Amino acid sequence: MAELNLILLGPPGSGKGTQAERIREDEDLAYIATGDMLRQAVADGTPLGLQAKGFMDAGELVPDDVIIGMIGDRLSSADARDGFLLDGFPRTIAQAEALDAALREHGRDITTVLLFDVADEEIVRRISGRRVSASGRVYHVDFDPPKVEGVDDVDGTPLVQRDDDRPETVLRRLSVYHEQTAPLVGYYEERGLLQSIDATVSPSQVAEHVRSTLATLKRESDF
Ligand code: AP5
C-alpha cells in the first residue's frame, strides 16, 4: 500500500495549522510543522533556536541549510516512514528540491500538495485575532473562539499571541511569502501535484473540502 505524504502550502495565516489538526483526526500521519519545531527550539534556548529567533521575529525565512538539516532527520524518523503531513515546509524552491532528493533516495514520493488560497487582506484579519495554546492549538477570537475566552479547550492553559503576529511583521511575512514561497505553486503544478483549496470559507467548510479531496485521491490510488 502506498503512503500518504501531504504538504500544506499557503500564505501565513491561511489556515494550514487549523486544517492540520483536523486532518490528523482522520489520518494517522507524522505531523511535521517547521514553525512549531522552530518555536520549540527558541523556547528551549537551543543553538538552533538562538540562530532562528532573529529571522522569525523579523518575519524573514530561516536560512535553507538550517531548515533542510532540521527536517532531514525528522523525515527519516520511525513515525514518518508510513506517511507524513508537512506544514510550512518546503517554503523555497531550494527546500522543495532538497525534499524531492531526500524522498527519491528512499523511493518515496509526495502524494499531493494542498494549496490554501486566501487574499492578503483576509490574512491580516486572521492573524491579528489568532491566539495559540502552549501546546500549539490554534484559535481565533472571532472565527474559531475557544469555549472559554482566553483558555485552551483541552488543557485549560492560557492562550497567547505569537511574537511574530505583530502587524508590521505580518506584512513582511506576506511579502516574503510572495517573493520566496509562491514560486512553489508553479513548481508543484508542473509536477501535477497541486490541489487548490478555497480557504476563504469557514474552517469546517475548508475541512470538508480537504476531506473530499483526499477521498478522491484515495479512490484513485491505493493508500
Ligand atoms: P509558521 O509557524 O510556519 O507560520 P506561517 O506559515 O507564517 O503560518 P501560520 O502559522 O502563521 O499560519 P497558518 O497557515 O498555520 O494559519 P492558522 O491555522 O494558524 O512559520 C513561522 C516562522 O518560522 C516563519 O516566518 C519563518 O521565520 C520560520 N519558518 C518556518 N518554516 C520555515 C521554513 N520551511 N523555511 C524557513 N523559515 C521557516 O490560522 C490563522 C488564524 O486564522 C487562526 O487564528 C485561525 O483560527 C484562523 N482561521 C483559520 N482558518 C480559518 C478560516 N477558514 N476562516 C476564518 N479564520 C480562520
Residues whose N, C-alpha, C, O or C-beta is under 5 A from the ligand:
A	BS01	AP5	G10 P11 P12 G13 S14 G15 K16 G17 T18 T34 G35 D36 L38 F55 M56 G59 E60 L61 V62 I67 D87 G88 F89 P90 R91 R126 I127 G129 R130 R131 V138 Y139 H140 F143 D144 A199 V201 S202 P203 V206
